[in-house]
Amino acid sequence: MLVRSSVSDGCTAAGPPAPKQDGGYTLKAQANVVLVPVSVRTKHGEVIYALRADQFVVEDNEVPQTIHLDEDTDSLGLTLVVLVQCSRAAVMQYANLTGLSTMLEEIAGGAPRQIAIATYGKEPTLLGDFSSNSDETTAALSHLEPCEDSEAATFDAVAWASSLLDERKDHNRHAILLISETRDHGSHKKPADVIAALGQTNTLVDSVSFSPGKTEILNDLKFGGGSGPVGLLMMAVNAAKKNAPRTLAALSGGEYINFTTQKGFDNGLHQLSNRIHNYYLLSFQPQASSNGSPVDGLHSIRVRVPDYPDAKIGSRESYFSGSLDTPN
């Protein structure tokens, strides 16, 4: 997961994006420090421990960066929004979520935590505000229930959760645990807006998702649609239209897991917990362009460990910097 600011130079991520403008939207950021959580495992899935900063190669748009490795991630606090879809196909999945309270304790571990619980269909609803008290979190989770709603505005809900996190202004890891189906239904927020905002604020999205039923897939094919890719951001947008949770997780550095049963759900959260407690937190300051500012746009991030060429590496894939004007 990600921290807001734990690097030695004290730089922090940029603030929230500027308001939407007529004819498109404009996003502003300076991305002083880019945070990159990285998991490194053997091809058999075993964690590779005790790597040094000089063993990692981090490329920003294919340009190698000078990186910093945080040596004490276990002590970092966690500020988390648990965001659960209550509508549409979620109605059939609520019986599988009974172990969520216990699994959240495993995810948070012994680190300080602030956890908020929310549900959404057309709009998000806060069931329990940020709290460090596990009993309060459990009480909020007890209010989770299916809702009669034909929409599942995932992008809107993630944008709302991201704004809640940004308002905290703490130095914890900031993350969203998204439990939803794979498709967005009814959001007003544009995918590009949400993707860029997550990249600006160093917010991580972990997604545990279920696939919609056959009828919903046919409705998607009948009423859905999207434009062709235009650059890196538009490719991300198109991917998000097909599978919003997977794209948001990949771009922000989170984990994406599918489930169909309670056992699959519990195993998925256990996998998340294992990753959270066994990761490296890298950071770098993007190289400036000729005018002294980072290069505008969505940046691709690639992480390699040359000493372990066959390792399975999980990491954040992008961040956003500068301004973007686009109608989609």
BANUVO-577447 format. One line per field, with one value per residue (C-alpha): residue in one letter; x, y, z. Coordinates in pm, 1 decimal. Example, Ala and Ser with C-alpha at 12.3 -4.5 7.8 and 13.67 -1.06 7.14 Angstrom:
<atoms>
r	[A / S]
xx	[1230.0 / 1367.0]
yy	[-450.0 / -106.0]
zz	[780.0 / 714.0]
</atoms>
This chain:
<atoms>
r	[M / L / V / R / S / S / V / S / D / G / C / T / A / A / G / P / P / A / P / K / Q / D / G / G / Y / T / L / K / A / Q / A / N / V / V / L / V / P / V / S / V / R / T / K / H / G / E / V / I / Y / A / L / R / A / D / Q / F / V / V / E / D / N / E / V / P / Q / T / I / H / L / D / E / D / T / D / S / L / G / L / T / L / V / V / L / V / Q / C / S / R / A / A / V / M / Q / Y / A / N / L / T / G / L / S / T / M / L / E / E / I / A / G / G / A / P / R / Q / I / A / I / A / T / Y / G / K / E / P / T / L / L / G / D / F / S / S / N / S / D / E / T / T / A / A / L / S / H / L / E / P / C / E / D / S / E / A / A / T / F / D / A / V / A / W / A / S / S / L / L / D / E / R / K / D / H / N / R / H / A / I / L / L / I / S / E / T / R / D / H / G / S / H / K / K / P / A / D / V / I / A / A / L / G / Q / T / N / T / L / V / D / S / V / S / F / S / P / G / K / T / E / I / L / N / D / L / K / F / G / G / G / S / G / P / V / G / L / L / M / M / A / V / N / A / A / K / K / N / A / P / R / T / L / A / A / L / S / G / G / E / Y / I / N / F / T / T / Q / K / G / F / D / N / G / L / H / Q / L / S / N / R / I / H / N / Y / Y / L / L / S / F / Q / P / Q / A / S / S / N / G / S / P / V / D / G / L / H / S / I / R / V / R / V / P / D / Y / P / D / A / K / I / G / S / R / E / S / Y / F / S / G / S / L / D / T / P / N]
xx	[0.0 / 98.3 / 202.9 / 130.2 / 475.9 / 744.9 / 1039.4 / 1334.1 / 1306.7 / 957.1 / 794.4 / 428.7 / 192.6 / -6.9 / -354.3 / -690.1 / -760.6 / -899.9 / -1274.1 / -1416.6 / -1415.3 / -1663.7 / -1583.4 / -1370.2 / -1180.4 / -842.8 / -640.2 / -349.5 / -64.8 / 303.9 / 373.2 / 679.9 / 724.0 / 590.0 / 534.0 / 564.7 / 469.7 / 634.7 / 591.6 / 864.8 / 812.7 / 975.5 / 799.3 / 663.7 / 506.3 / 755.6 / 834.7 / 1186.7 / 1306.1 / 1587.2 / 1634.3 / 1832.9 / 1742.1 / 2026.7 / 1878.0 / 1566.4 / 1536.3 / 1237.6 / 1162.2 / 933.8 / 829.9 / 1129.6 / 1371.5 / 1556.5 / 1498.9 / 1696.5 / 1493.1 / 1451.6 / 1356.7 / 1153.4 / 1304.9 / 1017.5 / 688.7 / 555.7 / 517.7 / 323.0 / -38.8 / -327.2 / -617.1 / -864.0 / -1207.5 / -1390.8 / -1625.4 / -1886.6 / -2133.8 / -2485.0 / -2677.2 / -2732.6 / -2528.1 / -2399.9 / -2732.4 / -2626.4 / -2286.4 / -2360.0 / -2374.7 / -2008.8 / -1892.2 / -1947.0 / -1575.1 / -1498.4 / -1457.2 / -1203.0 / -1014.0 / -989.0 / -810.0 / -565.8 / -513.5 / -449.5 / -221.5 / -64.9 / -15.1 / -224.1 / -537.8 / -834.4 / -1106.1 / -1427.6 / -1706.7 / -1924.9 / -2167.6 / -2286.1 / -2526.6 / -2617.9 / -2454.8 / -2218.3 / -2340.7 / -2109.0 / -2202.5 / -1918.2 / -1674.0 / -1299.5 / -1225.5 / -938.9 / -1183.1 / -1241.1 / -1578.2 / -1697.9 / -1577.1 / -1760.4 / -2077.4 / -2058.7 / -2012.3 / -2325.5 / -2526.0 / -2411.3 / -2709.8 / -2822.2 / -2999.5 / -3264.6 / -3079.0 / -3028.0 / -2696.8 / -2348.2 / -2154.2 / -1809.6 / -1606.5 / -1820.5 / -1784.1 / -1406.4 / -1371.1 / -1580.4 / -1370.0 / -1049.3 / -1169.9 / -1246.8 / -892.4 / -739.0 / -921.9 / -749.6 / -413.4 / -229.9 / 91.9 / -60.2 / -88.9 / -405.5 / -606.1 / -949.1 / -1071.9 / -1326.2 / -1568.2 / -1776.6 / -1869.4 / -1639.0 / -1844.8 / -1938.4 / -2304.8 / -2418.1 / -2114.0 / -2097.4 / -1725.4 / -1516.0 / -1271.8 / -980.2 / -1066.4 / -1065.4 / -751.2 / -560.7 / -680.6 / -561.3 / -226.8 / -203.0 / -285.3 / -94.3 / -410.9 / -403.2 / -705.5 / -727.2 / -1016.4 / -1199.5 / -1455.0 / -1726.4 / -1840.5 / -2193.7 / -2445.5 / -2511.0 / -2809.2 / -2602.3 / -2325.5 / -2578.2 / -2709.1 / -2352.4 / -2303.5 / -2633.6 / -2601.4 / -2228.0 / -1956.2 / -1640.4 / -1401.6 / -1070.3 / -749.8 / -586.8 / -248.3 / -165.8 / -447.3 / -714.0 / -588.8 / -630.4 / -976.6 / -1086.8 / -951.3 / -1139.5 / -1464.4 / -1423.7 / -1314.6 / -1306.8 / -1174.7 / -891.7 / -773.7 / -789.6 / -596.6 / -326.9 / -266.2 / -253.5 / -38.3 / -309.6 / -420.1 / -706.6 / -882.0 / -1198.5 / -1427.4 / -1746.3 / -1775.2 / -1720.7 / -1403.5 / -1280.3 / -1358.2 / -1176.8 / -878.2 / -867.2 / -852.9 / -590.6 / -383.9 / -422.0 / -311.3 / -5.0 / 93.0 / 37.0 / 267.8 / 540.1 / 611.3 / 882.1 / 793.3 / 998.1 / 976.0 / 1133.0 / 1118.9 / 1030.3 / 1291.8 / 1182.7 / 1132.5 / 1324.4 / 1085.4 / 1150.3 / 821.5 / 752.4 / 635.5 / 255.8 / 28.6 / -10.7 / 329.9 / 397.1 / 603.3 / 806.1 / 991.2 / 1262.0 / 1497.0 / 1784.6 / 1925.4 / 1599.3 / 1501.4 / 1230.0 / 1069.2 / 700.9 / 683.4 / 365.7 / 379.3 / 204.1 / 187.4 / 126.7 / 95.2 / -40.1 / 136.3 / 60.4 / -260.7 / -489.9 / -767.1 / -983.2 / -1355.8 / -1351.6]
yy	[0.0 / 363.3 / 624.2 / 988.6 / 1111.1 / 900.3 / 983.3 / 1156.7 / 1486.8 / 1551.9 / 1614.9 / 1524.9 / 1441.9 / 1714.5 / 1823.4 / 1746.7 / 1822.8 / 2151.2 / 2173.3 / 2053.6 / 2316.5 / 2370.0 / 2160.9 / 1912.1 / 1911.2 / 2024.0 / 1833.4 / 1996.5 / 1822.5 / 1853.4 / 1500.9 / 1600.5 / 1245.7 / 931.9 / 638.3 / 286.7 / -13.5 / -327.2 / -695.9 / -933.7 / -1309.5 / -1609.6 / -1779.5 / -2022.3 / -1739.1 / -1717.8 / -1369.3 / -1241.7 / -1055.0 / -811.3 / -647.5 / -322.7 / -2.0 / -50.7 / -384.6 / -217.1 / -43.7 / 191.2 / 346.2 / 645.7 / 647.7 / 419.0 / 658.9 / 507.7 / 701.2 / 760.2 / 584.6 / 581.5 / 265.7 / 308.1 / 75.8 / 70.8 / 7.8 / -214.3 / 86.4 / 298.9 / 369.9 / 276.6 / 503.4 / 285.9 / 325.5 / -6.0 / 51.3 / -219.7 / -227.0 / -296.2 / -297.9 / -513.4 / -836.9 / -759.6 / -877.5 / -1236.0 / -1193.2 / -1051.1 / -1395.3 / -1436.7 / -1127.2 / -1255.9 / -1278.8 / -918.6 / -785.8 / -1051.6 / -1009.4 / -632.2 / -693.6 / -916.7 / -653.6 / -372.1 / -582.3 / -411.8 / -76.2 / 228.5 / 239.6 / 457.0 / 263.0 / 394.5 / 174.1 / 277.3 / 122.1 / 237.4 / 185.8 / 503.1 / 706.4 / 625.7 / 611.8 / 633.3 / 363.5 / 427.5 / 719.0 / 673.7 / 495.1 / 309.1 / 109.5 / -239.9 / -264.9 / 49.4 / -94.1 / -420.0 / -228.0 / -32.8 / -354.5 / -496.6 / -234.8 / -364.4 / -492.1 / -520.0 / -219.6 / -200.0 / 7.3 / -46.0 / 141.5 / 71.5 / 394.7 / 260.8 / 551.0 / 801.1 / 600.7 / 563.8 / 937.0 / 1008.4 / 770.5 / 924.3 / 1270.3 / 1140.8 / 1011.2 / 1329.8 / 1531.7 / 1332.6 / 1508.3 / 1245.6 / 1056.4 / 708.5 / 474.7 / 576.5 / 299.3 / 195.5 / -163.1 / -193.5 / -486.6 / -475.2 / -627.1 / -564.5 / -310.8 / 45.6 / 135.4 / 497.8 / 700.3 / 1068.6 / 1093.5 / 1026.6 / 733.2 / 957.2 / 1196.3 / 919.7 / 752.2 / 1080.4 / 1178.5 / 847.7 / 903.7 / 1256.1 / 1172.7 / 843.7 / 652.4 / 276.7 / 67.8 / -299.0 / -470.2 / -789.6 / -839.6 / -1069.4 / -1097.0 / -995.0 / -1247.8 / -1332.0 / -1094.3 / -800.2 / -881.5 / -880.4 / -543.4 / -410.0 / -519.2 / -362.6 / -28.9 / 4.0 / 129.8 / 334.5 / 521.2 / 390.4 / 449.1 / 790.9 / 776.3 / 607.5 / 766.2 / 677.7 / 317.7 / 311.3 / 463.0 / 196.6 / -78.7 / 72.1 / 63.7 / -313.0 / -384.4 / -82.5 / -254.7 / -434.4 / -120.0 / 99.7 / -160.2 / -208.7 / 159.3 / 249.8 / -44.0 / -247.5 / -607.5 / -740.0 / -1062.9 / -1233.7 / -1439.6 / -1641.6 / -1808.8 / -1714.6 / -1925.3 / -1742.1 / -1406.8 / -1499.6 / -1634.9 / -1318.1 / -1093.1 / -1320.9 / -1278.5 / -901.1 / -912.6 / -1117.9 / -870.8 / -567.6 / -701.8 / -812.5 / -526.9 / -272.0 / 96.5 / 279.4 / 648.3 / 886.6 / 1249.4 / 1266.1 / 1423.5 / 1770.0 / 1882.9 / 2173.9 / 2427.6 / 2289.9 / 2100.1 / 1727.1 / 1613.0 / 1644.2 / 1345.7 / 988.2 / 830.8 / 458.9 / 298.4 / -18.7 / -193.1 / -453.8 / -650.2 / -755.3 / -993.4 / -1191.5 / -1186.5 / -1451.6 / -1283.7 / -1195.4 / -823.9 / -645.3 / -265.6 / 55.7 / 101.3 / 473.9 / 820.2 / 1147.0 / 1481.4 / 1825.1 / 1925.9 / 1741.6 / 1880.5 / 1621.5 / 1575.1 / 1203.6]
zz	[0.0 / -14.1 / 236.8 / 198.5 / 290.2 / 452.9 / 232.5 / 389.0 / 200.9 / 336.0 / -2.0 / -35.3 / -314.5 / -484.4 / -376.1 / -538.0 / -903.1 / -1021.3 / -1090.2 / -1417.5 / -1690.8 / -1975.3 / -2281.2 / -2089.8 / -1764.3 / -1634.1 / -1378.0 / -1198.0 / -1016.4 / -945.6 / -815.8 / -611.4 / -488.4 / -656.4 / -421.5 / -559.1 / -342.5 / -479.0 / -402.1 / -520.1 / -532.1 / -690.2 / -980.6 / -719.5 / -519.8 / -232.8 / -99.0 / -169.3 / 139.9 / 226.7 / -112.4 / -115.8 / -296.6 / -544.5 / -653.2 / -793.3 / -1128.2 / -1154.9 / -1492.9 / -1543.9 / -1910.0 / -1974.2 / -1800.0 / -1495.7 / -1172.9 / -854.4 / -586.8 / -211.8 / -17.5 / 301.2 / 559.1 / 810.5 / 633.5 / 914.2 / 1146.3 / 897.0 / 977.9 / 747.8 / 651.3 / 462.7 / 305.3 / 262.4 / -31.3 / -92.6 / -380.9 / -256.7 / -587.8 / -896.7 / -892.5 / -541.8 / -399.8 / -473.1 / -304.4 / 39.1 / 201.0 / 101.9 / 292.7 / 645.4 / 723.4 / 627.1 / 982.3 / 1075.7 / 750.0 / 798.6 / 1127.2 / 943.0 / 672.5 / 921.7 / 1140.4 / 1440.1 / 1272.7 / 1367.2 / 1156.8 / 1066.0 / 880.2 / 727.6 / 590.4 / 296.7 / 52.4 / -287.7 / -573.4 / -755.1 / -476.8 / -187.6 / 172.2 / 471.8 / 722.9 / 963.9 / 975.9 / 1017.7 / 1343.3 / 1506.9 / 1721.0 / 1582.8 / 1760.0 / 1578.7 / 1247.6 / 1315.4 / 1406.1 / 1080.2 / 882.9 / 1046.5 / 855.5 / 517.6 / 322.1 / -41.2 / -190.7 / -461.6 / -715.0 / -1087.8 / -1092.0 / -960.3 / -1004.1 / -921.4 / -1060.9 / -870.7 / -549.9 / -584.2 / -652.5 / -341.1 / -128.0 / -262.9 / -160.3 / 191.1 / 217.3 / 82.4 / 347.7 / 624.4 / 565.6 / 771.4 / 698.2 / 680.3 / 387.9 / 202.0 / 39.3 / -84.0 / -54.3 / -336.3 / -329.9 / -645.9 / -977.7 / -1269.2 / -1466.9 / -1380.0 / -1424.1 / -1410.1 / -1303.7 / -1389.9 / -1317.1 / -1623.7 / -1588.4 / -1688.8 / -1405.8 / -1145.9 / -1280.0 / -1281.8 / -932.6 / -784.0 / -953.1 / -815.0 / -453.6 / -417.5 / -329.1 / -374.4 / -472.9 / -379.0 / -559.3 / -474.1 / -748.9 / -876.1 / -1235.6 / -1336.2 / -1456.9 / -1819.1 / -1845.1 / -1726.4 / -1972.5 / -2257.5 / -2138.2 / -2133.7 / -2492.6 / -2597.0 / -2417.9 / -2357.7 / -2583.0 / -2584.4 / -2805.9 / -2929.6 / -2735.6 / -2758.5 / -2588.1 / -2259.1 / -2061.6 / -2317.3 / -2324.9 / -1946.3 / -1980.0 / -2227.3 / -2004.2 / -1711.5 / -1907.2 / -1947.2 / -1591.0 / -1360.6 / -1043.1 / -1220.1 / -1399.1 / -1089.2 / -889.3 / -1151.7 / -1215.0 / -844.8 / -734.7 / -566.5 / -592.3 / -804.9 / -707.1 / -834.3 / -612.0 / -650.3 / -307.0 / 56.6 / 58.9 / -248.9 / -85.5 / 237.3 / 44.1 / -162.4 / 143.6 / 298.1 / -16.9 / 13.9 / 376.0 / 288.8 / 18.8 / 241.8 / 509.8 / 267.5 / 30.1 / -44.7 / -56.2 / -318.2 / -403.3 / -650.8 / -759.0 / -1128.5 / -1352.3 / -1460.4 / -1816.7 / -1968.0 / -1809.2 / -1460.1 / -1420.3 / -1447.8 / -1791.3 / -1814.7 / -1854.7 / -1739.4 / -1680.3 / -1704.6 / -1428.1 / -1469.2 / -1185.6 / -1237.1 / -1009.1 / -1238.2 / -976.4 / -999.1 / -1368.5 / -1319.8 / -1018.6 / -1015.6 / -945.7 / -848.0 / -848.1 / -932.2 / -1309.2 / -1344.8 / -1196.9 / -1332.4 / -1348.8 / -1490.0 / -1662.1 / -1897.9 / -2116.3 / -2286.4 / -2339.5 / -2248.2]
</atoms>
